[in-house]
Amino acid sequence: MQSLLMLLLALVALAAVSAVAGLIGYSVSREGGSSVSTAIGRGAFVCFSVMTLFIALLAVLVAAMT
């Protein structure tokens, strides 16, 4: 039960990190001169790419722990 709680806590923390990465992607895109809708799309792409990376990393770590 405790390991499941730690996994959930790690997933929430990594989701927050990916949201910050999405905001950074949005701001970089806006600084580059993109329109708001294009910048939102690019920020969302960065956010979901980082989240996919973190989920894959968690899957590898969970498999290594068991």
Phi, psi and omega in degrees: 000320181292322179293326177293322178293320177294322177296318178294319178296319178295320180295320179293318179295319180289331175294322177294320179295320180291328176294320177296320178297322176296320177294322177294318177298321177297313184291324177295320179294320178293321178295332179282353176101012179284157175288168184296316182294323177292320180294323177296318178297318179290321177295320178293323178297317178296315181301311183287332175293316179294321178296319177297319177299316181292323178294319177296320178295319176297321179297320179292317181294320179294320178294326179287331181281335183265000000 
